[in-house]
Amino acid sequence: LLQGFKKENDMNYLSQYTIPFSGLKEGKHLFDFKADDRFFTSSEESEIEKGNVDIVIELEKRSTYLGLVFTLKGEVELTCDRCLENYMQPIKSQNNLLVKFSEEEIEEDAEIIYIHPNDHQLEVAHLIYEFIVLSLPIRHLHPNDKNGKSLCNPEMLRKLDEYKSSAKDIEPAEDPRWNELKKIIGN
């Protein structure tokens, strides 16, 4: 189940991200985890290499299913899409997941996963990683300061403004292929 993670010693490290549910009584139980730099570097093809995220998992055990609520809070290091410098992106999210038992292999969906009835523990490292990635904004940008000014590298912002203003000065050449269409629509 720890697909996408690198070496065997990383697998040993990631074994701490396991919830042994078989000995638990029915009801709610809390589990605390922390995703640190080693957690992120253990994942293959991770866009995140540094971070510090606290994870609380509330597990509700029932005879036919496990209900999980993942609460994540912390920050991860990302590369700014605008100035290409690293910055710390705060993250905070809550995700629900239902774990059902089935002897047959059933395709999982976004909110339900299936495990074999004989399984006694649930490996959550890959789930934690996925929920962290899902909590990231689409555009990775430095946050603004309290005055609303970007915290991006000022030199890079100046360069971007130079290129933007020089691009405005260039008139796009009119493509003659559009002339016949313009005659048809009357422009």
N, C-alpha and C positions, 0 to 999 in steps of 0.2 A: 504493500500500500504506500510505501514511501517512494513513489515514482518521482523522478525528476531531481533526486538528491544524489550527490556525487559518490564519495568513497566510503569504504567500509567503516573507517574511524568516524566519519560524519554520521553514518547510520547509527553507530553506538551513541554518539552525542545526541542524536535526534530521538533515541529511544525514550528519553525523558518526557517527550511530548506524547505520552500515552495515557489513556484513561482506562484503568482496570475496573470495568463495570460489573463483572459477574458476581462479586461478593457484596455488592451494595444492596441495601434494602430499597424497596419501592419508595419513591419520593424524590425530593430535590437535594442535589449535592453540588458543592462549589469546588472548582479546580482553578488554581492560579498558575500561569505560565509567563515567561518573559522571552521575547524575541530580541536577541542582541546581534552584534556583528557576526558572530560565528553562525548563528542561525541562518542569516542571509547568505553568507558565503558558502554554506553547505548545500544550497539549492543551485542546481544547474540552470544556466541561462537566466539568472536572477538580474533584474534591472536595478535591484537594491543591493548594496554591499555593506551599508552601515545603517544602524538604527537602534532604537530602544523603545520597544512597544510592550506594554503590560496587557496581558490577556486574562480575562476571567471567563471561565466557561461554567455556565449553570446547566447541569445535567438533570433532567427529570426522567427517572427510570420508571417504566411501566412494564407490565408483563409482555406486551406485544410491540413495544417501540421504545426508543430513547429520544427525548426532545432535548435539543441543545441550543443554548443562546450564547453566542460568542460576543463579548464586549471587549473592544480594543481601544487603547488610548496610548499615544506616544508620539514619536517622530521618527522619520526615516530620511536619509540623505538622498537627494535627487539632483540631477543636472538640470539647470534652468534652460528652457527652450529658447529664451531670448538672448541671454548673455553667455551661456555655456559654462557658467561657474556652478559649483555645488552649493546647495543650501539645504537647510533642514525643513522638511515639510511636516507640519503637525497633522496627525490623523486621529480620527475618533469615529468609531462605527459600532453598530450592533447588528448581528446577523443571526438568523434562525436556521436551524437545520433539523430535519427529522431523520432518524436512523431506524429503518425497519429490518426485520429478520426475514430471510427467505433462503430456501435451499436452492432455488433456481437462480440463474444469473439474469438479473433484470437490469435494463439500462437505467442508469441514474439520471436524475434531472437536477436542476439548480438548487432545489430545496429538500430533496429526499435522496438518501443513499441507502443501499441495501447491503447487509452483511449476513454471513452464514449464522444460523442459530447456535452453532457450537463455538463461535468466537467469544472470547472472554474479555477482550480489551479493544479499544478503538484508538488507532494512531491518528493524531490530529495535526501533525506538523504541516502536511500539505494543505489541510483546510485552513489553518492559521495563515499560511503564506498566501493562499488565494484570497482570503478575506482582507488581508493587508493591501494586496495589489488592487482589489476592487474598491478600496476606500480612497485610493489616490485620485487626484483630479486629472482630467483628461490632458489639460495643458499644465506643464510643470513650470511655474513662474515664481520668482522670488516674491515674497509678500511685500506689501507696501508698509512704510513706517506709519507712525500715528498721524502724520500730516498728509498722508495719501501719496507720498513720493516713493517711487520704486526703489527697492534695495539692490537692484541689479548693478553690475559693474558700470560706473559712470562713463568710463572710457569707451566701453563697448556700445553703450547707448548713444554716445556722440557719433561713433562710426555708423551705426544704424541710421541715425538721422541724416548724416551726410549722403548715404546711399539712397535714402528715401527721397530727399530733396532733389538729388541729381536725376533720379528716375522720373520725377514729375516734369522736369525740364524737357525731356525727350518726347517729342510728338510721335505717336504711333503712326506708321505709314499706313495709308488706306489701301486695303486689299482690293484690287480691281475686279476680283471674282464676284464681289458682292454687288457690283453696279447693276447687273441684270436683275437681281432680286429686288433691289431698291426701286427699279422702274416698275416692277410688277405691283409692289405694295404702295406705290405712289410717293416715295420719299426721294 
